[in-house]
Amino acid sequence: MVIIVDAMGADNSPEAMVTASARAVKELGANIKIVGIEDEIKRVISEKNLSSDGIEIVSAPDVITMHDEPISVRKKTESSLSKALYMLKNGEGDALVSAGNSGALLVGATLIVRCVKGVRRAAMAPVMPVKGGVMMIVDSGANLDCKPEMLEQFAVMGSVYMKNIHGIASPRVGLANNGAEETKGTELYVETHKILKNNGKINFVGNVEGRGLPLGECDVAVTDGFTGNMILKTYEGAGKMFAEEIKNMFKKNIITKIGALFVMGGIKDLRKRMDYKEVGGAMLLGISKPVIKAHGSSDEKAFFCAIRQAVNLVRANVIPQIEEAMKKDTEEETNV
């Protein structure tokens, strides 16, 4: 298995990407093609005394920064991201992982690698911890304006992912909304509710309010990109706030410090579950080959987890199963 890594354009490039890649070769058994400025990649390997076994460096002299426009992936053809996307398209690797410019990655994946046949729009789909397990948010920022048919496709693709990656036999699909009643929400959400309710291929559990998401009331939370991004960022901020508050609470005095010793194991488990670094990244759901968007500030641990996510996607054969699900949808629409 070959994972293509875009080593440039993120906050901790290329150090985090190179060190994570070396770890991935050792622990995951994957071969890595690192795309980026060759001298900088070699410098990190030398300074960190890393083994280059299983790693191939692909030279790309240009970089798409976080400030570049998304269409830059078309203009900066010698950039690491552009080269990495063409490599994936041409079958030079099984999956791509990048922590670079989100917009450029999405545009490039859509225009270069292309969407699965029948998919209207690709979506950002991170998996977040919830009570008793995990939940996928789809979409979390790729599509600010959506149509009901797009949200239906998000529901179907998200169900395929959660079934095959997280082993949930019948993933519960919830429509993120401001009330449980079928008539709640904007016209988009009212119409989407009707469509999802009549889709026999998914386990639709109805509208799920914001407070129900972290409580684990659904396995796939379907929403437009604007709302989904607000949910995602609020989730991340709340997790960080609670972690700091718990830490401050146990540091308050000698008695609380002693008490912390008895619950330290549970606290560490909770912090690990709420740590975005453990998740890895967000899959670009609907792209015809596995593409993972890692957090822009990913360190070695976070980027390694993103590579691990890509490896799991390839091994679980998720894309062909999404293709099959979309093929059936297309055939049904044609026969109507």
N, C-alpha and C positions, 0 to 999 in steps of 0.2 A: 504493500500500500504506500502511495506517495501523497504527502500533504504539501501543498504549495503555501508558503508563508510570505506575506507582504511585510518586509522588515522595516519599512520607512513610514513617515507621516504621522506617528503617534507621539504621545508625550514622552515615552521612555524608549523610543527607537534609537538605534537598533538593539540596544543591550538586552531588553526584556525578551525580544523576539528570538534573538540568537541563543541566549541561555535556556529559554523554554524549549527551543527546538532540539538542543543537545539533550535535554532531559527527556523529551518525547521519544527520541531515538532509543534511548536506554530503557525507559520504563514502558513504553507503548509498542515498541517494535516497529515503528513507522519510519519510512525514509522521508527526508525533508528536502524540499527545494526552496532555499531562501532567496528571495528576489530583493535586490536593493543595491546600494552603493558598495561595491566590492571591497574597497580598502577599509571602510568602516566595519563591515562584517568581519573581515579578517582580523582587524584590531581587537574586536571584542573576543574572538576565539582565542587570540594570543594572550590578552590581558587576563582573561578568566581561566586560562589553561584548560580549555575545553577540547574534547575529542571531536574531530571533524568526520568521524566514521558515520556513514549514513546521511551525511549532509552534502548537498550540492549547492554551490553558490551560483546564482544567475545574475549577471551584472545588469543594473538599471541605473544610469547616471542621474536621472531626474526624480523629483519627489512631488507628489500632490500633498499640499499642506492642508491643515484644518480650515484655512481661510480661503482656499480655492473654491471656485464654483463647481457644482457637481459635474457639469459638462466638461470640466478639465480632463476627465478621464479619456475623452476623445481627442483633446488637443495635445495633451502631454503624453504622446505615444511611447516615449522612452522612460516614463515614470515606472516605479516599482509596481504600483497598483494596476496600471494599464497592462504591463507585461504579464503580470500574474493572472489577470483575467483572460488574456488571450491564450496563455498556457493551459488554463483550465478548459477553455473552449476546445482547444486542439488535442485534448486527451493526454497532456503531459503530466497530469496529476489527477488524483481522485477527488480532492476537495481543496478549498481555499480558505485561509484564515487571515483576516486583516483587522488591525485596530485603528486604521486610518480614517479618512474623511467618510462619514456615513453616507452622505448624499452622493458622493462620487462612486462609492462602492455599489450603491443601489442602482444608480443610472448605468454604471458599467456592466453590472451583472445582468441587467435587463436588456441592454442594447448589444452586448458582446456575447455573453453566455446564453441569453434568452430564457424566457419563461417556459415552464411546462406547457405543452399544447393544451389550449382550452382555458388556461389561467388568465384572467383579465389583468390582474396586478399582483406583483410580489409584495409580501408583507414582512415587516420586522416582527420576529416572534420569540421573545425571551421567555425563559421558564423561571418562575419565582417561587420561593418557599411559602407554603401556607400551612395551616393547622392540619397535621396528619399527612402531609405530602408536599406536592408541588402543583403549580398551575401555570399554563401557558397563556400569555397575553398576546392576542393577535387581532389587530395590528398595533404596534407601539410607536409609530411615528413615520412610516413610509408614505401613507396615503391619508392626507388630511380630509379630503372630500371623497366619500365613498357612496356606492349604490348598494341597495339591498343584495343584489346578485353577487357582489364582491364579498360582502360579509358572509354570505352563504358558503362561498368557496373557502374563505378563511376557516369557517367552522369544520368543513370536511377535511381540509389539509391538516388543521390542528389536531383533529381526532386521529388521523393516520399517524402523526408524529407521536402523540402521547401513548397510543397503543403499542407502537413498535419500539420506542425508546424507553418508555417508563413502565411498560408492561401492564397498562390499564386496559382490561378487556373491553369495557364499554365506556369510554371517556364521557363524562358529563359536560355538555356544552351549555354555557350560560351566556346570555346577552347582557353585557354590562349596561345598566340603566339606572335611572333615578327613582325607580319604584318597581315593585313586583307585579303590578297589574299589567295586563296585555296592552292597555291603552296608554301606558306611560311613555314619556319621551317624545322626541321630535318625530316628524313624518318618516324619516329614515328608519328609526328604531321600531316604530309601529308596523311598518311594512316588512321589515326584516323579521320581526317576531312571527308574523303570519307565514313567511317562507320557511323559516327554521322549524316551526311547529309541524309543517307538512312534509318535512324531509325525513323519510324513513331510514336513511343511511346513517343518521347521527342520533345520539342520545341527548335530545334537547330538554333541558330542565327549566326553561323559561328565563325571565329577567332575573338578574342578580344585582343587588344594590352594592354600592362601594364597600360597606361594612361587611358584606358577605364574602367578598373576595379573599381577604386574608384568613377568614374562618373556614376556607376550603369548601365552599358551596358548589364549586364547579371545577373541572379539570382544564377546560379551555374557556377562557373569557374572550368573547368576540366583541370587537369595538372598532370604531374608526381610529385613524392614526393620531388625531388630535387628543381625543379622550384617552386613548391607550397610553400616549406619552405622558400625560398628566398622572395617570395611575402609576406608571412605572417610576417616575421621578419622585412622586409622593411616597411611594413604597420604599425607595432607596433612602430618602431623607428620614423617614420615620424609623427605619431600621438603625440608621446611624445614631439618631437621637436617643432611642431606647438603650442602645449599647453604652452610650456615654452616661446616661442617667443611672443605669445599673452600676456602672463602674464607680461613679461618684457616690452612690448610696453606700456601697460597701467600704469606701475609703473614708467615711465620715468620722469614725472614732475607733478606738481599740476594740470595742465590743462588736461593731459591724465587721471589722477586719477579721476577727476570730470566726464570726458567723460565715464569712465568705469562704473559709477553708472547708467548711462542710458541704457547701453547694458549688464549689468551683468546677467540678466535673460537669454539672448541668449547665452552668454558665458558659463554659467553653463549647459545649455541644450547641447551645442556642446561638452563640456568636458565629459558629461555623455555618449553621443553617442559614443565617441572615446575611452572610458575607457574599457579596456579588462575585467576588473572585472565585468562589467555589463553583458558581454556575458556568463560568466560561464566557459565553457570549450569546448573541441572538442569531438564530438561523434566519436566512432570507428565504422564507417559506414561499414556494411557487417557482423558484429558479430551477432550471433543468439539471443542475449539478450542485452538490453541497457547497454552500458559501456561508461562513460564520463571521459575524461582525463582533469582534471583541471590544471591550470598553476602551475608549481613547486613552485612559490613564492606566491601562493594564500594566502590572508589574510581571515578573517572571511567573509567579504562581497563577495569576489570572489568565495569562496567555497560554500557559501550559494546559490549563483546564479547557480553554477554547480549542486547542489542538485535540485534546482528548474527546471533546464533543464532536469534532469533525470525524475523528476515527470511529466513534460509535455510530455516527450517521451512515458512514460507508459500510460498516460491518452489518448494520441492521437492514441495509438495502431499502432505505426509506423512500428515496426519490422514485424508483420504479413503482412503488406502491401508490405514491401520490399521482403518478402518471396514469395508473390504472383507474384510480378513483375519478380523476378528471375526464378520462376517456369515456367512462360510463355516463358521467353527467352530460357530456357533449352528445353522446349517442341518444340519450333520452330527450334532450332538447330538440334534436333533429327529427325524432319520431313524433313529437307532439304536433 
